Amino acid sequence: MSGIEKRRVGDRGQVTLPKEMREEFDIGGGDEVEIRKESGKIIIEKPITREDLAAGYRARADRLRELHDEMNGVSQEADEYLGDAPEWE
């Protein structure tokens, strides 16, 4: 799919989202979507849920812990290799 699909708007203003897009964005019957105007366009998107947001924060915290542990190890290696830093005056 090229990303552009033409659909006809029904008498009641309804538009059917293409099946491939519904599957790609995990949108099913009864799901909510957000609709807004932006720069002269109509934007339809799946809202971010609290669960999605929490998962993102957890993933970021995990990555920060990994970086902290890695930097701690590098710092210890440097201390062992270089010894204590000299006093600067």
Biopython code that builds the backbone (N, CA, C, O; Angstrom):
import numpy as np
from Bio.PDB.StructureBuilder import StructureBuilder

atoms = [
    (1, "MET", "N", (0.849, -1.176, 0.000)),
    (1, "MET", "CA", (0.000, 0.000, 0.000)),
    (1, "MET", "C", (0.893, 1.237, 0.000)),
    (1, "MET", "O", (1.902, 1.280, 0.705)),
    (2, "SER", "N", (0.526, 2.225, -0.780)),
    (2, "SER", "CA", (1.341, 3.428, -0.941)),
    (2, "SER", "C", (1.172, 4.423, 0.197)),
    (2, "SER", "O", (1.933, 5.387, 0.281)),
    (3, "GLY", "N", (0.198, 4.217, 1.072)),
    (3, "GLY", "CA", (-0.046, 5.168, 2.152)),
    (3, "GLY", "C", (-1.176, 6.127, 1.825)),
    (3, "GLY", "O", (-1.666, 6.828, 2.710)),
    (4, "ILE", "N", (-1.602, 6.171, 0.552)),
    (4, "ILE", "CA", (-2.712, 7.035, 0.152)),
    (4, "ILE", "C", (-3.838, 6.150, -0.338)),
    (4, "ILE", "O", (-3.661, 5.344, -1.252)),
    (5, "GLU", "N", (-4.980, 6.306, 0.268)),
    (5, "GLU", "CA", (-6.175, 5.545, -0.112)),
    (5, "GLU", "C", (-7.315, 6.535, -0.294)),
    (5, "GLU", "O", (-7.477, 7.451, 0.512)),
    (6, "LYS", "N", (-8.100, 6.358, -1.340)),
    (6, "LYS", "CA", (-9.279, 7.197, -1.529)),
    (6, "LYS", "C", (-10.493, 6.452, -1.002)),
    (6, "LYS", "O", (-10.664, 5.261, -1.262)),
    (7, "ARG", "N", (-11.319, 7.149, -0.272)),
    (7, "ARG", "CA", (-12.556, 6.601, 0.267)),
    (7, "ARG", "C", (-13.664, 7.618, 0.047)),
    (7, "ARG", "O", (-13.421, 8.825, 0.037)),
    (8, "ARG", "N", (-14.874, 7.122, -0.126)),
    (8, "ARG", "CA", (-16.036, 7.990, -0.290)),
    (8, "ARG", "C", (-16.671, 8.212, 1.078)),
    (8, "ARG", "O", (-16.822, 7.277, 1.864)),
    (9, "VAL", "N", (-17.039, 9.459, 1.352)),
    (9, "VAL", "CA", (-17.705, 9.811, 2.597)),
    (9, "VAL", "C", (-19.186, 9.519, 2.428)),
    (9, "VAL", "O", (-19.809, 9.961, 1.463)),
    (10, "GLY", "N", (-19.749, 8.767, 3.381)),
    (10, "GLY", "CA", (-21.170, 8.427, 3.328)),
    (10, "GLY", "C", (-22.048, 9.611, 3.682)),
    (10, "GLY", "O", (-21.563, 10.655, 4.117)),
    (11, "ASP", "N", (-23.356, 9.435, 3.490)),
    (11, "ASP", "CA", (-24.326, 10.498, 3.767)),
    (11, "ASP", "C", (-24.271, 10.984, 5.213)),
    (11, "ASP", "O", (-24.574, 12.143, 5.495)),
    (12, "ARG", "N", (-23.885, 10.101, 6.121)),
    (12, "ARG", "CA", (-23.810, 10.466, 7.544)),
    (12, "ARG", "C", (-22.412, 10.930, 7.942)),
    (12, "ARG", "O", (-22.138, 11.097, 9.131)),
    (13, "GLY", "N", (-21.521, 11.142, 6.970)),
    (13, "GLY", "CA", (-20.178, 11.632, 7.260)),
    (13, "GLY", "C", (-19.191, 10.542, 7.649)),
    (13, "GLY", "O", (-18.090, 10.837, 8.114)),
    (14, "GLN", "N", (-19.576, 9.289, 7.463)),
    (14, "GLN", "CA", (-18.709, 8.183, 7.859)),
    (14, "GLN", "C", (-17.741, 7.807, 6.747)),
    (14, "GLN", "O", (-18.065, 7.872, 5.561)),
    (15, "VAL", "N", (-16.516, 7.404, 7.174)),
    (15, "VAL", "CA", (-15.484, 6.938, 6.267)),
    (15, "VAL", "C", (-14.954, 5.627, 6.832)),
    (15, "VAL", "O", (-14.730, 5.521, 8.038)),
    (16, "THR", "N", (-14.750, 4.632, 5.982)),
    (16, "THR", "CA", (-14.184, 3.361, 6.413)),
    (16, "THR", "C", (-12.675, 3.405, 6.240)),
    (16, "THR", "O", (-12.173, 3.692, 5.153)),
    (17, "LEU", "N", (-11.954, 3.117, 7.321)),
    (17, "LEU", "CA", (-10.498, 3.059, 7.240)),
    (17, "LEU", "C", (-10.099, 1.771, 6.520)),
    (17, "LEU", "O", (-10.700, 0.725, 6.764)),
    (18, "PRO", "N", (-9.101, 1.824, 5.643)),
    (18, "PRO", "CA", (-8.661, 0.623, 4.938)),
    (18, "PRO", "C", (-8.204, -0.461, 5.915)),
    (18, "PRO", "O", (-7.599, -0.160, 6.944)),
    (19, "LYS", "N", (-8.494, -1.709, 5.592)),
    (19, "LYS", "CA", (-8.176, -2.841, 6.459)),
    (19, "LYS", "C", (-6.688, -2.878, 6.801)),
    (19, "LYS", "O", (-6.324, -3.116, 7.953)),
    (20, "GLU", "N", (-5.825, -2.646, 5.810)),
    (20, "GLU", "CA", (-4.384, -2.702, 6.056)),
    (20, "GLU", "C", (-3.953, -1.662, 7.093)),
    (20, "GLU", "O", (-3.092, -1.929, 7.932)),
    (21, "MET", "N", (-4.559, -0.483, 7.025)),
    (21, "MET", "CA", (-4.225, 0.561, 7.996)),
    (21, "MET", "C", (-4.763, 0.216, 9.373)),
    (21, "MET", "O", (-4.084, 0.439, 10.376)),
    (22, "ARG", "N", (-5.983, -0.329, 9.437)),
    (22, "ARG", "CA", (-6.538, -0.734, 10.738)),
    (22, "ARG", "C", (-5.657, -1.781, 11.384)),
    (22, "ARG", "O", (-5.407, -1.731, 12.588)),
    (23, "GLU", "N", (-5.181, -2.732, 10.590)),
    (23, "GLU", "CA", (-4.308, -3.780, 11.132)),
    (23, "GLU", "C", (-2.959, -3.206, 11.560)),
    (23, "GLU", "O", (-2.455, -3.531, 12.634)),
    (24, "GLU", "N", (-2.376, -2.350, 10.715)),
    (24, "GLU", "CA", (-1.066, -1.770, 11.022)),
    (24, "GLU", "C", (-1.093, -0.969, 12.313)),
    (24, "GLU", "O", (-0.147, -1.021, 13.099)),
    (25, "PHE", "N", (-2.185, -0.223, 12.538)),
    (25, "PHE", "CA", (-2.282, 0.635, 13.711)),
    (25, "PHE", "C", (-3.116, 0.012, 14.829)),
    (25, "PHE", "O", (-3.430, 0.668, 15.822)),
    (26, "ASP", "N", (-3.470, -1.259, 14.657)),
    (26, "ASP", "CA", (-4.215, -2.006, 15.677)),
    (26, "ASP", "C", (-5.478, -1.263, 16.097)),
    (26, "ASP", "O", (-5.717, -1.026, 17.281)),
    (27, "ILE", "N", (-6.282, -0.901, 15.097)),
    (27, "ILE", "CA", (-7.551, -0.223, 15.338)),
    (27, "ILE", "C", (-8.672, -1.186, 14.970)),
    (27, "ILE", "O", (-8.741, -1.678, 13.844)),
    (28, "GLY", "N", (-9.548, -1.448, 15.935)),
    (28, "GLY", "CA", (-10.657, -2.357, 15.694)),
    (28, "GLY", "C", (-11.987, -1.686, 15.959)),
    (28, "GLY", "O", (-12.037, -0.548, 16.427)),
    (29, "GLY", "N", (-13.064, -2.390, 15.659)),
    (29, "GLY", "CA", (-14.402, -1.871, 15.900)),
    (29, "GLY", "C", (-14.579, -1.472, 17.351)),
    (29, "GLY", "O", (-14.225, -2.233, 18.251)),
    (30, "GLY", "N", (-15.117, -0.296, 17.587)),
    (30, "GLY", "CA", (-15.344, 0.194, 18.942)),
    (30, "GLY", "C", (-14.176, 0.971, 19.526)),
    (30, "GLY", "O", (-14.325, 1.617, 20.563)),
    (31, "ASP", "N", (-12.993, 0.921, 18.867)),
    (31, "ASP", "CA", (-11.843, 1.678, 19.360)),
    (31, "ASP", "C", (-12.057, 3.170, 19.123)),
    (31, "ASP", "O", (-12.753, 3.565, 18.187)),
    (32, "GLU", "N", (-11.465, 3.979, 19.963)),
    (32, "GLU", "CA", (-11.529, 5.423, 19.797)),
    (32, "GLU", "C", (-10.352, 5.889, 18.949)),
    (32, "GLU", "O", (-9.264, 5.314, 19.005)),
    (33, "VAL", "N", (-10.583, 6.940, 18.161)),
    (33, "VAL", "CA", (-9.522, 7.608, 17.425)),
    (33, "VAL", "C", (-9.662, 9.104, 17.687)),
    (33, "VAL", "O", (-10.740, 9.592, 18.025)),
    (34, "GLU", "N", (-8.564, 9.814, 17.526)),
    (34, "GLU", "CA", (-8.598, 11.269, 17.672)),
    (34, "GLU", "C", (-8.637, 11.881, 16.282)),
    (34, "GLU", "O", (-7.925, 11.441, 15.379)),
    (35, "ILE", "N", (-9.474, 12.903, 16.116)),
    (35, "ILE", "CA", (-9.610, 13.596, 14.835)),
    (35, "ILE", "C", (-9.375, 15.072, 15.098)),
    (35, "ILE", "O", (-9.989, 15.661, 15.987)),
    (36, "ARG", "N", (-8.469, 15.672, 14.305)),
    (36, "ARG", "CA", (-8.193, 17.095, 14.487)),
    (36, "ARG", "C", (-7.796, 17.730, 13.160)),
    (36, "ARG", "O", (-7.411, 17.042, 12.215)),
    (37, "LYS", "N", (-7.897, 19.057, 13.109)),
    (37, "LYS", "CA", (-7.430, 19.814, 11.951)),
    (37, "LYS", "C", (-5.999, 20.234, 12.233)),
    (37, "LYS", "O", (-5.654, 20.626, 13.347)),
    (38, "GLU", "N", (-5.173, 20.142, 11.194)),
    (38, "GLU", "CA", (-3.781, 20.559, 11.343)),
    (38, "GLU", "C", (-3.253, 21.015, 9.996)),
    (38, "GLU", "O", (-3.158, 20.217, 9.063)),
    (39, "SER", "N", (-2.915, 22.274, 9.887)),
    (39, "SER", "CA", (-2.371, 22.849, 8.647)),
    (39, "SER", "C", (-3.265, 22.554, 7.446)),
    (39, "SER", "O", (-2.780, 22.175, 6.380)),
    (40, "GLY", "N", (-4.556, 22.730, 7.624)),
    (40, "GLY", "CA", (-5.488, 22.528, 6.524)),
    (40, "GLY", "C", (-5.759, 21.070, 6.185)),
    (40, "GLY", "O", (-6.315, 20.778, 5.126)),
    (41, "LYS", "N", (-5.378, 20.153, 7.060)),
    (41, "LYS", "CA", (-5.601, 18.726, 6.828)),
    (41, "LYS", "C", (-6.402, 18.136, 7.977)),
    (41, "LYS", "O", (-6.439, 18.688, 9.077)),
    (42, "ILE", "N", (-7.040, 17.009, 7.706)),
    (42, "ILE", "CA", (-7.746, 16.264, 8.743)),
    (42, "ILE", "C", (-6.826, 15.121, 9.165)),
    (42, "ILE", "O", (-6.427, 14.305, 8.334)),
    (43, "ILE", "N", (-6.490, 15.060, 10.446)),
    (43, "ILE", "CA", (-5.603, 14.032, 10.978)),
    (43, "ILE", "C", (-6.430, 13.073, 11.830)),
    (43, "ILE", "O", (-7.158, 13.495, 12.729)),
    (44, "ILE", "N", (-6.309, 11.787, 11.538)),
    (44, "ILE", "CA", (-6.967, 10.738, 12.330)),
    (44, "ILE", "C", (-5.853, 9.880, 12.909)),
    (44, "ILE", "O", (-5.024, 9.350, 12.169)),
    (45, "GLU", "N", (-5.831, 9.742, 14.237)),
    (45, "GLU", "CA", (-4.795, 8.892, 14.835)),
    (45, "GLU", "C", (-5.315, 8.198, 16.073)),
    (45, "GLU", "O", (-6.257, 8.647, 16.725)),
    (46, "LYS", "N", (-4.669, 7.088, 16.372)),
    (46, "LYS", "CA", (-5.015, 6.337, 17.563)),
    (46, "LYS", "C", (-4.404, 7.053, 18.762)),
    (46, "LYS", "O", (-3.213, 7.362, 18.750)),
    (47, "PRO", "N", (-5.201, 7.322, 19.798)),
    (47, "PRO", "CA", (-4.651, 8.040, 20.954)),
    (47, "PRO", "C", (-3.667, 7.164, 21.732)),
    (47, "PRO", "O", (-3.741, 5.935, 21.696)),
    (48, "ILE", "N", (-2.758, 7.817, 22.427)),
    (48, "ILE", "CA", (-1.820, 7.099, 23.290)),
    (48, "ILE", "C", (-2.555, 6.765, 24.577)),
    (48, "ILE", "O", (-3.135, 7.643, 25.217)),
    (49, "THR", "N", (-2.530, 5.507, 24.950)),
    (49, "THR", "CA", (-3.197, 5.094, 26.181)),
    (49, "THR", "C", (-2.258, 5.272, 27.369)),
    (49, "THR", "O", (-1.048, 5.424, 27.198)),
    (50, "ARG", "N", (-2.812, 5.253, 28.544)),
    (50, "ARG", "CA", (-1.990, 5.328, 29.762)),
    (50, "ARG", "C", (-1.025, 4.159, 29.814)),
    (50, "ARG", "O", (0.112, 4.300, 30.263)),
    (51, "GLU", "N", (-1.489, 2.991, 29.348)),
    (51, "GLU", "CA", (-0.636, 1.802, 29.354)),
    (51, "GLU", "C", (0.551, 1.981, 28.400)),
    (51, "GLU", "O", (1.680, 1.622, 28.734)),
    (52, "ASP", "N", (0.285, 2.542, 27.201)),
    (52, "ASP", "CA", (1.367, 2.804, 26.243)),
    (52, "ASP", "C", (2.376, 3.791, 26.827)),
    (52, "ASP", "O", (3.586, 3.605, 26.701)),
    (53, "LEU", "N", (1.865, 4.837, 27.465)),
    (53, "LEU", "CA", (2.724, 5.847, 28.056)),
    (53, "LEU", "C", (3.569, 5.245, 29.179)),
    (53, "LEU", "O", (4.771, 5.499, 29.264)),
    (54, "ALA", "N", (2.941, 4.454, 30.030)),
    (54, "ALA", "CA", (3.663, 3.814, 31.137)),
    (54, "ALA", "C", (4.736, 2.867, 30.600)),
    (54, "ALA", "O", (5.843, 2.815, 31.137)),
    (55, "ALA", "N", (4.415, 2.122, 29.550)),
    (55, "ALA", "CA", (5.400, 1.203, 28.955)),
    (55, "ALA", "C", (6.586, 1.990, 28.401)),
    (55, "ALA", "O", (7.729, 1.551, 28.524)),
    (56, "GLY", "N", (6.328, 3.129, 27.802)),
    (56, "GLY", "CA", (7.407, 3.965, 27.282)),
    (56, "GLY", "C", (8.305, 4.481, 28.398)),
    (56, "GLY", "O", (9.528, 4.496, 28.259)),
    (57, "TYR", "N", (7.699, 4.906, 29.506)),
    (57, "TYR", "CA", (8.490, 5.382, 30.641)),
    (57, "TYR", "C", (9.312, 4.240, 31.249)),
    (57, "TYR", "O", (10.464, 4.436, 31.635)),
    (58, "ARG", "N", (8.708, 3.039, 31.331)),
    (58, "ARG", "CA", (9.453, 1.897, 31.867)),
    (58, "ARG", "C", (10.647, 1.557, 30.979)),
    (58, "ARG", "O", (11.739, 1.289, 31.480)),
    (59, "ALA", "N", (10.440, 1.568, 29.660)),
    (59, "ALA", "CA", (11.528, 1.262, 28.726)),
    (59, "ALA", "C", (12.640, 2.306, 28.861)),
    (59, "ALA", "O", (13.821, 1.958, 28.835)),
    (60, "ARG", "N", (12.273, 3.567, 29.002)),
    (60, "ARG", "CA", (13.290, 4.619, 29.157)),
    (60, "ARG", "C", (14.051, 4.447, 30.464)),
    (60, "ARG", "O", (15.272, 4.600, 30.492)),
    (61, "ALA", "N", (13.351, 4.131, 31.542)),
    (61, "ALA", "CA", (14.009, 3.915, 32.836)),
    (61, "ALA", "C", (14.967, 2.731, 32.756)),
    (61, "ALA", "O", (16.072, 2.788, 33.295)),
    (62, "ASP", "N", (14.548, 1.657, 32.086)),
    (62, "ASP", "CA", (15.425, 0.495, 31.917)),
    (62, "ASP", "C", (16.693, 0.880, 31.155)),
    (62, "ASP", "O", (17.795, 0.475, 31.527)),
    (63, "ARG", "N", (16.531, 1.662, 30.090)),
    (63, "ARG", "CA", (17.687, 2.080, 29.285)),
    (63, "ARG", "C", (18.621, 2.972, 30.104)),
    (63, "ARG", "O", (19.841, 2.844, 30.010)),
    (64, "LEU", "N", (18.051, 3.872, 30.905)),
    (64, "LEU", "CA", (18.881, 4.737, 31.746)),
    (64, "LEU", "C", (19.650, 3.925, 32.784)),
    (64, "LEU", "O", (20.803, 4.234, 33.083)),
    (65, "ARG", "N", (19.015, 2.881, 33.338)),
    (65, "ARG", "CA", (19.713, 2.004, 34.285)),
    (65, "ARG", "C", (20.871, 1.286, 33.599)),
    (65, "ARG", "O", (21.956, 1.161, 34.168)),
    (66, "GLU", "N", (20.634, 0.810, 32.364)),
    (66, "GLU", "CA", (21.702, 0.145, 31.603)),
    (66, "GLU", "C", (22.872, 1.099, 31.364)),
    (66, "GLU", "O", (24.031, 0.722, 31.536)),
    (67, "LEU", "N", (22.566, 2.329, 30.970)),
    (67, "LEU", "CA", (23.624, 3.320, 30.734)),
    (67, "LEU", "C", (24.383, 3.640, 32.017)),
    (67, "LEU", "O", (25.607, 3.770, 32.004)),
    (68, "HIS", "N", (23.657, 3.767, 33.122)),
    (68, "HIS", "CA", (24.282, 4.034, 34.412)),
    (68, "HIS", "C", (25.255, 2.910, 34.758)),
    (68, "HIS", "O", (26.397, 3.169, 35.137)),
    (69, "ASP", "N", (24.806, 1.668, 34.629)),
    (69, "ASP", "CA", (25.661, 0.522, 34.951)),
    (69, "ASP", "C", (26.882, 0.480, 34.035)),
    (69, "ASP", "O", (27.991, 0.197, 34.487)),
    (70, "GLU", "N", (26.676, 0.760, 32.752)),
    (70, "GLU", "CA", (27.789, 0.755, 31.802)),
    (70, "GLU", "C", (28.806, 1.843, 32.155)),
    (70, "GLU", "O", (30.011, 1.591, 32.151)),
    (71, "MET", "N", (28.329, 3.039, 32.456)),
    (71, "MET", "CA", (29.239, 4.140, 32.789)),
    (71, "MET", "C", (29.958, 3.870, 34.111)),
    (71, "MET", "O", (31.123, 4.236, 34.269)),
    (72, "ASN", "N", (29.276, 3.238, 35.049)),
    (72, "ASN", "CA", (29.909, 2.866, 36.313)),
    (72, "ASN", "C", (31.068, 1.914, 36.061)),
    (72, "ASN", "O", (32.146, 2.066, 36.635)),
    (73, "GLY", "N", (30.835, 0.927, 35.193)),
    (73, "GLY", "CA", (31.886, -0.036, 34.863)),
    (73, "GLY", "C", (33.064, 0.629, 34.176)),
    (73, "GLY", "O", (34.216, 0.327, 34.485)),
    (74, "VAL", "N", (32.783, 1.533, 33.247)),
    (74, "VAL", "CA", (33.849, 2.239, 32.532)),
    (74, "VAL", "C", (34.642, 3.106, 33.508)),
    (74, "VAL", "O", (35.868, 3.175, 33.421)),
    (75, "SER", "N", (33.958, 3.757, 34.423)),
    (75, "SER", "CA", (34.618, 4.612, 35.406)),
    (75, "SER", "C", (35.536, 3.778, 36.305)),
    (75, "SER", "O", (36.655, 4.192, 36.607)),
    (76, "GLN", "N", (35.067, 2.619, 36.724)),
    (76, "GLN", "CA", (35.888, 1.742, 37.563)),
    (76, "GLN", "C", (37.107, 1.247, 36.793)),
    (76, "GLN", "O", (38.206, 1.181, 37.343)),
    (77, "GLU", "N", (36.917, 0.898, 35.521)),
    (77, "GLU", "CA", (38.041, 0.471, 34.677)),
    (77, "GLU", "C", (39.074, 1.578, 34.580)),
    (77, "GLU", "O", (40.273, 1.328, 34.698)),
    (78, "ALA", "N", (38.613, 2.795, 34.366)),
    (78, "ALA", "CA", (39.530, 3.929, 34.243)),
    (78, "ALA", "C", (40.289, 4.141, 35.546)),
    (78, "ALA", "O", (41.495, 4.389, 35.519)),
    (79, "ASP", "N", (39.610, 4.047, 36.682)),
    (79, "ASP", "CA", (40.271, 4.195, 37.975)),
    (79, "ASP", "C", (41.344, 3.132, 38.156)),
    (79, "ASP", "O", (42.442, 3.436, 38.623)),
    (80, "GLU", "N", (41.042, 1.888, 37.793)),
    (80, "GLU", "CA", (42.009, 0.796, 37.933)),
    (80, "GLU", "C", (43.208, 1.010, 37.014)),
    (80, "GLU", "O", (44.343, 0.733, 37.403)),
    (81, "TYR", "N", (42.971, 1.491, 35.817)),
    (81, "TYR", "CA", (44.029, 1.674, 34.832)),
    (81, "TYR", "C", (44.871, 2.906, 35.139)),
    (81, "TYR", "O", (46.099, 2.862, 35.057)),
    (82, "LEU", "N", (44.210, 4.000, 35.491)),
    (82, "LEU", "CA", (44.910, 5.268, 35.685)),
    (82, "LEU", "C", (45.281, 5.560, 37.129)),
    (82, "LEU", "O", (46.161, 6.379, 37.395)),
    (83, "GLY", "N", (44.621, 4.902, 38.048)),
    (83, "GLY", "CA", (44.855, 5.212, 39.449)),
    (83, "GLY", "C", (44.078, 6.446, 39.842)),
    (83, "GLY", "O", (43.252, 6.948, 39.079)),
    (84, "ASP", "N", (44.349, 6.928, 41.035)),
    (84, "ASP", "CA", (43.657, 8.136, 41.500)),
    (84, "ASP", "C", (44.098, 9.333, 40.688)),
    (84, "ASP", "O", (45.239, 9.403, 40.232)),
    (85, "ALA", "N", (43.206, 10.253, 40.514)),
    (85, "ALA", "CA", (43.512, 11.494, 39.798)),
    (85, "ALA", "C", (44.446, 12.336, 40.659)),
    (85, "ALA", "O", (44.282, 12.383, 41.878)),
    (86, "PRO", "N", (45.417, 12.998, 40.050)),
    (86, "PRO", "CA", (46.327, 13.843, 40.829)),
    (86, "PRO", "C", (45.603, 15.071, 41.385)),
    (86, "PRO", "O", (44.575, 15.498, 40.858)),
    (87, "GLU", "N", (46.156, 15.616, 42.442)),
    (87, "GLU", "CA", (45.603, 16.842, 43.016)),
    (87, "GLU", "C", (45.919, 17.982, 42.073)),
    (87, "GLU", "O", (47.055, 18.111, 41.615)),
    (88, "TRP", "N", (44.943, 18.803, 41.778)),
    (88, "TRP", "CA", (45.138, 19.970, 40.916)),
    (88, "TRP", "C", (45.210, 21.216, 41.768)),
    (88, "TRP", "O", (44.419, 21.405, 42.692)),
    (89, "GLU", "N", (46.145, 22.041, 41.451)),
    (89, "GLU", "CA", (46.269, 23.275, 42.221)),
    (89, "GLU", "C", (46.086, 24.468, 41.337)),
    (89, "GLU", "O", (46.155, 25.603, 41.810)),
]
sb = StructureBuilder()
sb.init_structure("model")
sb.init_model(0)
sb.init_chain("A")
sb.init_seg("    ")
for serial, (resi, resn, name, xyz) in enumerate(atoms, 1):
    if name == "N":
        sb.init_residue(resn, " ", resi, " ")
    sb.init_atom(name, np.array(xyz, "f"), 0.0, 1.0, " ", f" {name:<3s}", serial, name[0])
structure = sb.get_structure()
